[in-house]
C-alpha cells in the first residue's frame, strides 16, 4: 500500500512538460483510398507525420512515402520525397492495407531554436533527446542564402540531417513543430527572454543572407512567429 501511494505521488509530481514531445508509435493501414489512409491505432496528435513501411513478396521492407494525420486515424499522403538527395530514386509503391506506419519517425532527433545560450542549455538539459547542433542549421541556411528560418528550409534541413522535430522558443511559449507536415503539434508556456540572438542561438555571431552577404537584423521573436 505504501509503495502504491509513493508511485501515485510520483506520477502526480511529474513535470507538466512531460508530454511536450509526442512519442513515436506504430500503426497499421486498415483502409486505403488513393492518398487517404485509415490507420489503427491513431497517432497521439493531429499534425503528426509518419512514414509508411511496405513489405514486398520477397520479404524486403522499405519506407515508401510519408503521411500526416489531419484527423483522428485519418492520414493524407505527403506529396514530397522522404530524402533531400535528388539523385536517389523515388519509390513508387502505393500504400496498401496491411502496410505499417511509423508515426513520429525520428522524433527523438530534435533541432532547438532558442533565443540565447542559457535558454538553449536549460531546455536541452531538461529533455533527453538527440539534439541537433544549431550551428549545422545556421550554416545550412547561410549556404542557401536564406539567413532566416522558414518552413521550406526547415523541411529541407530535416530531410538532409534526419531531423524529426523542431523545438521553437516563441514569445511566452515553446512549440514543437513537425517539419514534414509543417504543423505545430504541441505547445506549452515558456517565459519570454529579454536577451536574444538573431536569428537564433548558435556559435555564429551573424548568419549571412542574400547574395551580397548581408545579415539579418529582425528581432528573434518576430522571426519565430513566422513559423506557425
N, C-alpha and C positions, 0 to 999 in steps of 0.2 A: 504493500500500500504506500509506504514511504517513497519507494522508488518510482511508483506511478505518479505521485504528486510532484516529485522532482522533475520527471520528464515533461509533465504538463507545464510546470513552471518554466522550463527551458524553452518550450515551444512558444509560450506567450511572451517570452523575453527576447525572442529573435528580432533583429532589427527590421524595420519596415521595408528596407531596400532589398530584402532577400529575394523578392520576385521581380526585381527590376529587369533582369535578363531572362527572357523566355528560354526554356530548356529545349534541347534537341529531342525530337520524337520520331517514331517510326510508324507509318500508316500503310494501308493497302488501298489501291484503287478498287472501288466497288461498282463504279459506273463510269463510262467514258463516252462523251458525245463531242467529237471534234476537239475543240480546245477547252471544253468544260469538263472537269473531272469531279467525281464524288469520292471522298475517302472516308475510311473509318480506321481508327478514331480521328476526330477532327484535330487540327492544330490548336494549341492553347489560346492563341490570339489571332484576330484577323489582321491582315497585312504581312503576316509571316510568310516567308518564301520557303521553298523546299526543292529538292532535286528528285527526279523520277529515275528509278533503277529498273531496267528491263533485263530479264534473264532469257537468253536465247536457247534454242533447242540443243545446242552443244554444251550447255551448262555455263557458258561465259556470261558475265553480267557487265553492264555498262550504264553510266549516267547518260541519259539521252536528252533531257531538257529540264528546264526549271519552271516552277509554277508558283502562284501566290494565292493564298486563301483570302477571298473577298467577303465571304460569309461562312458561317459555321459549317465546316466539312465540304465546302464547295470551292474548288480551285480553278483558276484560269491560267492556261499556259502562257509563259512569258516569251514574247517573240524577240529573243535576244540570245546570242551564243553564250554558253557556260563559261568559256575562256576568252581572254582578250586576244590571244595569238591567232591572227587571221590565217596563218599558214597551216593550222591544223584543220583536218576535215571535220565538217559538222555531221553529227549522227542524225539520220533522217527517220529513225524508228519512231512510230507513233505510240503514244501511251495507250495501254490496253488494261482491261480488268485483270487484276491479279498482280500488276506491277507494284513494287514497293515505292514508297515515298519517304524520303528523309526530310522531315520538317526542321528548319533551323540548322541546315548544313553549315558547318564551320562556325557556328555561333560562339564557340569558345575563342575564336580569333577576333580580337576587337581593337579597332583604332579609336583612340580617345582624342577629341578636340577640346582642349581646355584653355582657359584664359591666361593661366600663369603656371609656373612650375609647382608652387605649393598645392594648388588645386589638383594638378596632374598627379603629384605624389600621393595626395590624400585618397584619391579615387582608386588609383592602381594598387595601392597597398590594402585597400578595403575589399576588393573583389579579386578572386582567384581566376584570372583569365590569361590567355596568351596575348599579351599586349603588344600590338604592332607599333614599332618606333615611329613617332610622328615626323621625325626627320625624313623618313622614306617618303611620306606623303608630301612634305614640303618640297623635297627635291623633284618629285613626280609632277606636281602642278607647276613648278617653276620651269621644268623642261617643256611642258606643254604650253607655256606662255599664258597660263590662266591666272596664276598668282593667288587665287582665292578658291575656297571650296565651292563646288557646285554639285548638283545631283549627278550630272553627267560624268565629271571627273572622279567623283566618289565611286560610282559604279565601275568605271574603267579601272581605277586603282584596286578595288576589291577583287576584281577578276584577275588582275595581274599578280597580286600579292596574297591571294587566298584569304581575304578578309571576310568574315561573316557578318559583323555588325559594326556600326559606328556609334560610339557614345559621344554625345554632344552636350556640353555645358552651355545652356542658354540662360537668358535673364530669368532668375527665380526658379529655374528647373534644370534637371538633367534628363535628356531624352535618349531613347535607343532607336536608332534608325537602321532599317534594313536596306542596304544599297542595291539589292537585286529587285525588290518590289518597289523601292523608292518611297517607302512609307515609314512613318513613326509608329512603332508598335508598343512602346512603353514610355512612361513618363513619371517622374517624381519630383517633389520640391527640392530646390537646392539654392543656397544663398547666393545672391549676386555679388560678384567680386569687384572691388574698386580698381585693382591693378590688373591691367590686361596687356597682352602681347598681340600684335596684329601680324598675320591673320589669325594665328593660334599659337599656343606654346610649342616651340621646337628649339633646337640648338642653332637655328638660323636666325640671326637678328632681323633680317629682311628677306622676304620671298619675292623674287622678280616676277614681273608680269609684262606681257606685251613684247613686241619685237625690239623695243628700244631700251629694255632693261629698267623700266620704271618700277616703283614699288607701290604697295597698297597702303593707303592712309585711312581707310574706313575703320570705324570702331569694331572691335571684336564681336560684340553682341549684335550689332547691325548686320554683320556678315552671316552670323549663325542663324539669325531669324529668317534668312532667305532659304534655308533648308527646312522644309515643312511637309 
